[in-house]
Amino acid sequence: MAASTDVIVVGGGINGASIAFNLAKEGLKVALIEKDFIAAGPTGRSSAIVRQHYSNEVTARMALRSLRIFQNFDDAVGGDPDYHQAGFLLAARPEDVEQLKANVALQQAVGINTRVVSPQEVKELEPHVSIEGIAAAAYEPESGYADPAAATTAYAQRAKKLGTSLHLGTRVGSIRVEEGRVTGVETDKGAFQAGAVVVAAGPWTPLITETIGIQLPIRASRHQVATYKRPDEFDRLMVYAGFADEVYIRPETGQLMLVGSIEPEEAEDEIANPDSFNERVDFDIVADFSERVAHRYPVMERGTSAGGWASLYDITPDWHPIMGALPGVEGLYCAAGTSGHGFKLGPAVGEMMADLIVNGEKDEADISMFRFERFVKGGGVESRYEYSIVG
């Protein structure tokens, strides 16, 4: 049997690695258990956009905190997440403008560097864009994107330097509970003992918790990303998302761009087994996205397809994470169901979960908004947009 630790963190994605690092910073003895390798799951396939546009104050502050960590990563964590401050535009249709303005005002109130810009300003910021159908946009000059594998690996390696033991290639089969308290986990490499367990395994999380009868409302859905080669003259690109286009776009090295959907209907592509799904992008998606991109960026009519991939979102009914202690089992915690927001919020999630585990639960703390019990009571976190993935 493995040596006992204070806390076991299950899952080597951005949330698990960030939680392990922040717990280790507090002096706790931590074991991070991952069934494959660091960032092997949805984190490593993330588009890794770092933006702060959210429609509620808590997630906006989480996004701002995470941005500050990405911007100062070497000092805050150690290592290089390859953060690119490309800027971010969220383009709104006429019917979205008033809500966009209200959300930007909320974000400004918590300290986010953002403002509403006119279609003409959009064109000045992004010369290759067509402003057809755009009534206004939110502009964040400090936002951008990072390398998800580099950031997560840095978290894990820094956690290791602080004493965390990394157990890669180790699959958790079940949670161990005695007399209503968690005592560790069973894995394919044997049992691990701990006084607390955090399940941060993305779409695998409900499969793990159901081994002790806890049914989490988290489902896995397939999310596709298509890649395109930009023509030589398209040398500068911001991160872009648009309600009219129902896609997000971000630059990538090698003159590429990544394109994914913000359509709520994409969540209907539900996956029963997160270990087995089609990881290739569909031809129809490549063709569809290329038309949308060329409509918004006419220069891309001279672009070419460069393939793509599919990954998974772990989605809750309100598209917000489940974070906190799980009821009925003392010492058991969850940080999952991030619904496509996991990477951009990962640094803040790690800090919030570590504070909860070390200092205990406080009703007034931000993390209380994400308690599992909100679903039991028939509630949920409300988004002000019909496009839930935007937040």
C-alpha angles and dihedrals in degrees: 000000000000119000115272119260135189095242135012116206114198114206133046099217125109094284096048094045093046092049092048092050094049093047091049089050087059090056098255122143105242136188117198112201121194126174094217126004134311111296091003094137133050093322093065091048094046121122083227097214113174110205135141105213106127132145098225129059099235097055091041090056090046090053092049092049091049092049091053090053093049089049092050098028100140091056096038098043113352128254136046123291090186091239116190118197095211097149127242133243125190108192119207134203118228091264091054099050101092092049090046090054092049092050093048090051090052091050093048089052091060093048104266116150099233139122142177114257131193124241088258091055089048088057091049092050095043109026096184095054125103111226094203109137093007113124097173140333141213112238125201111183094188098052126094139121142290142200105271096200093047093049095047093045089051091053092049095046092048090049088052091053088053091055105273115143113224117212107188125180088030119126121205110224101179146346120255116227130178124183093343096311130102114245102176141287139288116231138175086259095052138272126325121200126212142147092233136026127200116196107206098154100129112218091002091060098090090047089058098044093047088065086077096037100264109135111200119196093234121126131181120236130182117247120192128209122193123198127210135185113236120221114253094257090058092078101144127049134168126208105271136188126175135188092209092051095038090213139099122220131195134174123250133190118271092048090290134138129206119218129192138164130261092186112127089220091069088074088067089076090091121186120211096194118034089196091062124043139118105279095185124092115250118247090230090057092050090051094044095048092046090058092048092047093048090050092054096036107029091188086071090072081087092047125104135219117258099183124249142206144239128239138168137265119202101218132194124197092261096036092242126112130262105235128168143037117339115229123249099026118073113223096020118123137177134206107173144101094076091158097213095320096089101105099044091048098037098102092052092044090057093052094045095048092047091050090050094049095044101038104025134241122312121189092218095052119110092241091065088075089069099051116141089232092074089078093047088056092049095249135112145173111286124225119206092215129072086222098078095187089066090060 
